[in-house]
């Protein structure tokens, strides 16, 4: 998800300020380069709580686009 977030147009990230895009991108860097520092509880909470919220924000943005 962090890799995808780095490729999103500014239009999307600016239209969905409720998504912590900086943290999403940062998690990708840790997973790819500092995997020994991964806090598995944080990853679980992110998947359980944050990903569904991110999905909803993107869906709302897409619906508003037409």
N, C-alpha and C positions, 0 to 999 in steps of 0.2 A: 504494500500500500504506500509506503514511503517513496518508493521509486515512481509509482504512478503520480503521486502528489507533486513530485518535482517537475512533471511534464504537463500539469494542468495549466491552462491559460490563466492569466491574471484575472480575467473576467469571472472565472469560476471561484477562485479563492477570495476575491473581493466581495462577491455576491453571497458567500457563505461564511461570514465572520465567526459564526458560532462553532465552526470546526477549527481546532487548534492546529493549523497547517504546519506551523514551525515545529511543533512537537511531533507531528506525524513524520515529517521529514527527518527529524533528529533520531527517532526510534529506528528508522531504516539504517542510519549511519552506525548506530550502536550494534544492531543485529549483524551488519555486514563486516564491521571492522573491530568491534570491541565486544564480541559475543560473550566473552568471559565475564562481562559486567552486566549481563542481562538479569533483570529481576523478574523471575517467572510469575510472581504474583501481579506485578504491574502489567505484564503481557496479558495475563488472564483477564484482569479487570478491563483492559483496553478492548480485548475481543468481545467480552461479555457486555460491556456498557457503552463504550465509545463508538465502536464500529456501527452498531445499529443507529445511533444518533447521527453519525456521519452519513450513513445511507439515506436516512430521512431528509437531511439537509440537501443532499445532492438531488434527491427525487423532487423536492419542492422547487429547487432551482430549475430543473429540467422541465417541470410542468409550467413554470412561469415563462419559459422560453417558447412555448407553443406546443 
